[in-house]
Amino acid sequence: MLKKLSFLLLSSLILFSCDENGTRPAIDKDLLPNSNGGRLDIIVVAEESIWQDSSGEVFRKYFTEAQDGLPQGEPIFNVRQVTPKQFGTLLQRARNVVILEKGDVGFAMETNKYAKPQQYVVLSAPDKEALISLIREHQEKVIQELHYSEMRYLQKRVTAKSQPVSKTLTNHNVTVKIPPAFEKTVEQENLLVYWSKTIKTQQGIVIHFEPIKDNEGAIGQRIIPLRDSLTQLHIPGDNVGSYMKVEDIIPPVFTNLDIDGRYAIETRGLWRTEGDFMGGAFLSYTIYDEVNNQKITLDGFLYAPEVDKRNFVLEIEAVLRSIEFTN
């Protein structure tokens, strides 16, 4: 016990002691405490006068709007506001922190300021109108960075233990970290299907490979037809003859991005069962791997009628985006 106390005291001295000129040295990032907070939680530090006026309203509009591709409305982030006086040691360890304050115009993003991993964002402006303009200018970048950081943090936990790389993946020069909870139910030359089932949830993953076709037309044009053809063949419903297909009442949302150096399209949407009453959310990545002349579909879907779905979809994203190319 004495040794532990001595270590803590020594760490505190290293972290917070001043040099002979009375200035505080840079914090040793290796000695930072672990961050805390729930998935996709943000602590917003702002005076009540800022949070309750239109600048706080604009921030909430962007950061708590409904996440795309979910059957029920769930916010992109869970946002909790505290005043600067309330922002003490415990809250400083939050994984995602956003500062809204009056001052010179400034925008900054810093990693691991008080804890690790941590994203620390500062939005500062001299008046309400300037702060609103700053939020609008940077909200997309901040949302992307915070979401990606949360996904990477979860990825380390979800894929800490993974199954051996299958022969199908090896033959296509990729690895994907599939957690042990997923059972492989189909393995073919160009196709893998995995299932994870609990009392309240069912999660599935489909991985498909096909050559890039010169006459495919517009990039992404075949994403939905290909998905429907794969799920019709390999994802049956409970009733005889039923199968999964994309729900077209609410169109899917497409986003361009980069995955391990390859151009990719993310698709978020809803699925339903033709011939049955099941439905849920899906997340899909279509990756154009020109190095190996192949188009890769990584598709994850969720059936969880009794629980919120946003965090489970984030888990699926963490698994799918663990893909790496071996050449």
C-alpha positions as CSV (number, residue, x, y, z in Angstrom):
1,M,0.0,0.0,0.0
2,L,2.8,2.4,0.9
3,K,4.5,1.6,-2.4
4,K,1.3,2.4,-4.3
5,L,0.9,5.7,-2.4
6,S,4.5,6.6,-3.2
7,F,4.0,6.0,-6.9
8,L,0.8,8.1,-6.9
9,L,2.6,11.0,-5.2
10,L,5.5,10.7,-7.5
11,S,3.2,10.7,-10.5
12,S,1.4,13.8,-9.2
13,L,4.7,15.6,-8.8
14,I,5.8,14.7,-12.3
15,L,2.5,15.8,-13.7
16,F,1.9,19.0,-11.8
17,S,5.1,20.3,-10.2
18,C,6.5,23.6,-11.5
19,D,10.1,24.3,-12.6
20,E,12.4,26.8,-10.9
21,N,10.8,29.6,-12.9
22,G,7.4,28.8,-11.5
23,T,6.0,27.6,-14.8
24,R,4.2,24.3,-15.2
25,P,6.1,21.8,-17.5
26,A,4.3,19.9,-20.2
27,I,2.2,16.9,-19.0
28,D,3.8,13.5,-19.6
29,K,1.1,11.9,-21.8
30,D,2.3,8.4,-20.7
31,L,1.1,9.2,-17.2
32,L,-2.3,10.4,-18.0
33,P,-5.3,8.6,-16.4
34,N,-7.7,6.5,-18.5
35,S,-10.7,8.5,-19.8
36,N,-14.2,7.8,-18.8
37,G,-17.7,8.2,-20.2
38,G,-20.4,6.2,-22.1
39,R,-20.4,5.5,-25.8
40,L,-20.9,8.6,-27.9
41,D,-21.1,10.8,-24.8
42,I,-20.0,14.5,-25.0
43,I,-19.3,16.8,-22.0
44,V,-20.0,20.4,-23.2
45,V,-18.4,23.0,-21.0
46,A,-20.3,26.3,-21.4
47,E,-21.8,29.0,-19.2
48,E,-25.5,28.9,-18.9
49,S,-25.8,32.2,-20.8
50,I,-24.2,30.5,-23.8
51,W,-25.9,27.1,-23.5
52,Q,-29.4,28.5,-23.2
53,D,-29.1,31.1,-26.0
54,S,-29.2,30.4,-29.8
55,S,-25.5,29.4,-29.9
56,G,-26.2,26.4,-27.6
57,E,-29.4,25.7,-29.6
58,V,-27.3,25.5,-32.8
59,F,-24.8,23.2,-31.2
60,R,-27.6,20.8,-30.0
61,K,-29.2,20.9,-33.5
62,Y,-26.1,19.4,-35.1
63,F,-24.8,17.1,-32.3
64,T,-28.0,15.6,-31.1
65,E,-29.8,15.2,-34.4
66,A,-31.0,11.7,-35.3
67,Q,-28.4,9.1,-36.4
68,D,-29.0,8.0,-40.0
69,G,-30.1,4.4,-40.6
70,L,-31.9,3.6,-37.4
71,P,-35.6,2.6,-37.2
72,Q,-36.2,4.8,-34.1
73,G,-34.8,8.3,-33.5
74,E,-31.6,8.1,-31.5
75,P,-29.1,11.1,-31.3
76,I,-25.7,11.0,-32.9
77,F,-24.3,11.9,-29.4
78,N,-25.5,12.0,-25.9
79,V,-24.7,15.6,-24.8
80,R,-24.4,16.8,-21.2
81,Q,-23.6,20.4,-20.4
82,V,-21.7,21.7,-17.4
83,T,-20.5,25.1,-16.4
84,P,-16.7,25.9,-16.2
85,K,-17.0,25.8,-12.4
86,Q,-18.5,22.3,-12.5
87,F,-15.7,21.1,-14.8
88,G,-13.6,19.5,-12.1
89,T,-11.0,16.7,-12.1
90,L,-13.5,13.8,-12.7
91,L,-15.2,15.5,-15.7
92,Q,-11.9,16.5,-17.2
93,R,-11.3,12.8,-17.7
94,A,-14.3,12.5,-20.0
95,R,-13.4,10.9,-23.4
96,N,-15.1,13.7,-25.4
97,V,-15.0,17.3,-24.2
98,V,-16.2,20.4,-26.1
99,I,-15.6,23.9,-24.8
100,L,-17.9,26.7,-25.9
101,E,-16.7,30.0,-24.6
102,K,-16.4,33.8,-25.2
103,G,-13.0,35.1,-26.2
104,D,-10.9,35.6,-29.3
105,V,-12.1,33.7,-32.3
106,G,-10.5,30.2,-32.2
107,F,-11.0,26.6,-33.1
108,A,-8.8,23.8,-31.8
109,M,-8.8,20.0,-31.4
110,E,-6.4,18.3,-29.1
111,T,-6.0,14.7,-28.2
112,N,-5.3,13.4,-24.7
113,K,-5.3,16.8,-22.9
114,Y,-6.3,15.5,-19.4
115,A,-6.8,11.7,-20.0
116,K,-6.3,9.1,-22.7
117,P,-7.9,8.4,-25.1
118,Q,-9.6,11.9,-25.2
119,Q,-10.8,14.3,-27.8
120,Y,-10.8,17.9,-26.5
121,V,-12.4,20.6,-28.7
122,V,-12.4,24.4,-28.1
123,L,-14.8,26.7,-29.9
124,S,-14.2,30.3,-28.9
125,A,-15.7,33.6,-30.2
126,P,-16.3,37.1,-28.9
127,D,-20.1,37.1,-29.3
128,K,-23.1,34.9,-30.0
129,E,-23.2,35.5,-33.7
130,A,-19.5,34.7,-34.2
131,L,-19.8,31.5,-32.0
132,I,-22.8,30.3,-34.1
133,S,-20.8,30.9,-37.3
134,L,-17.9,28.9,-35.8
135,I,-20.1,26.0,-34.8
136,R,-21.6,25.8,-38.2
137,E,-18.3,26.0,-39.9
138,H,-16.6,23.2,-37.9
139,Q,-19.5,21.0,-36.8
140,E,-19.0,18.4,-39.6
141,K,-15.3,18.0,-38.9
142,V,-15.9,17.8,-35.2
143,I,-18.7,15.2,-35.5
144,Q,-16.6,13.1,-37.8
145,E,-13.6,13.2,-35.6
146,L,-15.5,12.4,-32.4
147,H,-17.4,9.6,-34.0
148,Y,-14.2,8.1,-35.5
149,S,-12.4,8.4,-32.2
150,E,-15.3,6.6,-30.4
151,M,-15.3,3.9,-33.1
152,R,-11.6,3.3,-32.8
153,Y,-11.8,3.2,-29.0
154,L,-14.5,0.6,-29.2
155,Q,-12.7,-1.3,-31.9
156,K,-9.8,-2.0,-29.6
157,R,-12.2,-3.6,-27.1
158,V,-14.5,-5.4,-29.5
159,T,-11.7,-6.9,-31.6
160,A,-9.2,-7.4,-28.8
161,K,-9.8,-11.2,-29.3
162,S,-10.6,-12.2,-32.8
163,Q,-11.0,-15.4,-34.8
164,P,-8.2,-16.8,-37.0
165,V,-8.2,-15.2,-40.5
166,S,-10.2,-17.4,-42.8
167,K,-8.8,-18.9,-46.0
168,T,-11.3,-16.8,-48.0
169,L,-9.9,-13.5,-46.6
170,T,-6.3,-14.6,-47.0
171,N,-7.0,-15.5,-50.7
172,H,-8.3,-11.9,-51.2
173,N,-5.4,-10.3,-49.4
174,V,-7.3,-8.8,-46.5
175,T,-7.8,-9.4,-42.8
176,V,-10.9,-8.6,-40.8
177,K,-11.0,-9.0,-37.0
178,I,-14.2,-11.0,-36.4
179,P,-14.9,-11.4,-32.6
180,P,-15.2,-14.9,-31.2
181,A,-19.0,-14.3,-30.5
182,F,-19.7,-14.5,-34.2
183,E,-20.2,-18.0,-35.7
184,K,-19.2,-18.6,-39.2
185,T,-22.1,-20.1,-41.0
186,V,-21.1,-19.8,-44.7
187,E,-17.7,-19.9,-46.3
188,Q,-17.3,-19.9,-50.0
189,E,-14.6,-18.7,-52.4
190,N,-16.0,-15.2,-52.5
191,L,-18.4,-15.1,-49.6
192,L,-18.4,-15.3,-45.8
193,V,-21.4,-15.1,-43.4
194,Y,-21.2,-14.7,-39.6
195,W,-23.9,-14.6,-36.9
196,S,-23.9,-13.6,-33.3
197,K,-27.2,-14.3,-31.4
198,T,-28.2,-13.4,-27.9
199,I,-31.5,-13.3,-26.1
200,K,-32.2,-9.7,-27.1
201,T,-30.1,-9.2,-30.3
202,Q,-29.0,-10.8,-33.5
203,Q,-26.1,-9.4,-35.4
204,G,-24.9,-10.7,-38.8
205,I,-21.9,-9.9,-41.0
206,V,-21.7,-10.7,-44.8
207,I,-18.3,-10.3,-46.6
208,H,-18.4,-10.6,-50.4
209,F,-15.8,-10.2,-53.1
210,E,-16.2,-9.7,-56.8
211,P,-14.1,-8.3,-59.6
212,I,-14.4,-4.6,-60.5
213,K,-16.4,-4.4,-63.7
214,D,-15.5,-1.9,-66.4
215,N,-19.2,-1.6,-67.4
216,E,-20.6,-1.2,-63.9
217,G,-21.8,2.3,-64.6
218,A,-21.9,4.9,-61.9
219,I,-19.9,4.1,-58.8
220,G,-22.2,2.7,-56.2
221,Q,-25.0,2.0,-58.5
222,R,-25.1,-1.7,-57.7
223,I,-24.8,-1.5,-53.9
224,I,-28.4,-2.0,-53.1
225,P,-29.2,-4.6,-55.8
226,L,-26.1,-6.6,-54.8
227,R,-27.0,-6.5,-51.1
228,D,-30.6,-7.6,-51.9
229,S,-29.3,-10.5,-54.0
230,L,-26.9,-11.6,-51.3
231,T,-29.4,-11.4,-48.4
232,Q,-32.1,-13.2,-50.4
233,L,-29.7,-16.1,-50.9
234,H,-28.1,-16.3,-47.5
235,I,-30.2,-14.4,-44.9
236,P,-33.6,-16.1,-44.6
237,G,-36.4,-15.1,-42.3
238,D,-38.2,-17.3,-39.9
239,N,-41.0,-18.1,-42.3
240,V,-40.5,-20.5,-45.2
241,G,-39.5,-18.5,-48.3
242,S,-38.9,-15.2,-46.4
243,Y,-35.7,-13.3,-46.8
244,M,-34.0,-10.0,-45.9
245,K,-34.1,-7.0,-48.3
246,V,-33.5,-3.2,-48.1
247,E,-36.4,-1.1,-46.8
248,D,-37.0,1.4,-49.5
249,I,-39.7,3.6,-47.8
250,I,-36.8,5.4,-46.1
251,P,-33.9,5.6,-48.6
252,P,-30.4,4.6,-47.4
253,V,-27.8,7.3,-46.8
254,F,-24.5,7.1,-48.7
255,T,-21.2,8.6,-47.7
256,N,-17.8,8.6,-49.5
257,L,-14.7,7.8,-47.4
258,D,-11.3,6.2,-47.3
259,I,-10.7,2.8,-45.7
260,D,-7.1,1.7,-45.3
261,G,-6.1,3.7,-48.4
262,R,-8.9,2.5,-50.6
263,Y,-11.9,4.5,-51.9
264,A,-15.1,3.3,-50.2
265,I,-18.8,4.1,-49.9
266,E,-20.6,3.8,-46.5
267,T,-24.3,2.9,-46.7
268,R,-26.6,3.2,-43.7
269,G,-30.2,2.1,-43.9
270,L,-33.0,-0.1,-42.8
271,W,-33.9,-3.7,-43.8
272,R,-37.1,-5.7,-43.6
273,T,-38.0,-9.3,-44.2
274,E,-40.0,-10.1,-47.3
275,G,-42.7,-12.6,-46.2
276,D,-42.2,-11.9,-42.5
277,F,-42.5,-9.0,-40.0
278,M,-38.8,-8.6,-38.9
279,G,-36.7,-5.5,-39.6
280,G,-33.8,-3.5,-38.3
281,A,-30.7,-1.5,-39.2
282,F,-27.8,-2.2,-41.5
283,L,-24.4,-0.7,-42.2
284,S,-22.4,-1.5,-45.3
285,Y,-19.1,-0.6,-46.8
286,T,-18.3,-1.1,-50.5
287,I,-14.5,-0.9,-51.0
288,Y,-12.9,-0.5,-54.4
289,D,-9.6,-2.3,-54.1
290,E,-8.0,-1.5,-57.5
291,V,-4.7,-3.0,-56.3
292,N,-6.3,-6.4,-56.3
293,N,-9.0,-5.6,-58.9
294,Q,-11.8,-6.4,-56.6
295,K,-14.8,-4.8,-55.0
296,I,-15.4,-5.8,-51.4
297,T,-18.7,-5.6,-49.6
298,L,-18.6,-5.6,-45.8
299,D,-22.2,-5.6,-44.5
300,G,-23.4,-5.8,-41.0
301,F,-27.0,-5.9,-39.8
302,L,-28.9,-5.9,-36.5
303,Y,-32.1,-7.2,-35.2
304,A,-32.9,-5.9,-31.7
305,P,-36.6,-5.0,-31.4
306,E,-36.5,-4.4,-27.6
307,V,-33.4,-2.2,-27.2
308,D,-31.8,1.0,-28.6
309,K,-29.7,0.2,-31.6
310,R,-27.2,3.0,-32.1
311,N,-24.5,1.5,-29.9
312,F,-24.9,-1.9,-31.4
313,V,-24.4,-0.5,-34.9
314,L,-21.3,1.2,-33.7
315,E,-20.0,-2.2,-32.6
316,I,-20.7,-3.5,-36.1
317,E,-18.9,-0.5,-37.6
318,A,-15.9,-1.3,-35.3
319,V,-15.7,-4.8,-36.7
320,L,-16.2,-4.0,-40.3
321,R,-13.7,-1.1,-40.3
322,S,-11.0,-3.4,-38.8
323,I,-10.3,-4.6,-42.4
324,E,-6.7,-4.3,-43.5
325,F,-5.0,-5.1,-46.8
326,T,-2.0,-7.4,-46.8
327,N,-0.5,-6.0,-50.0
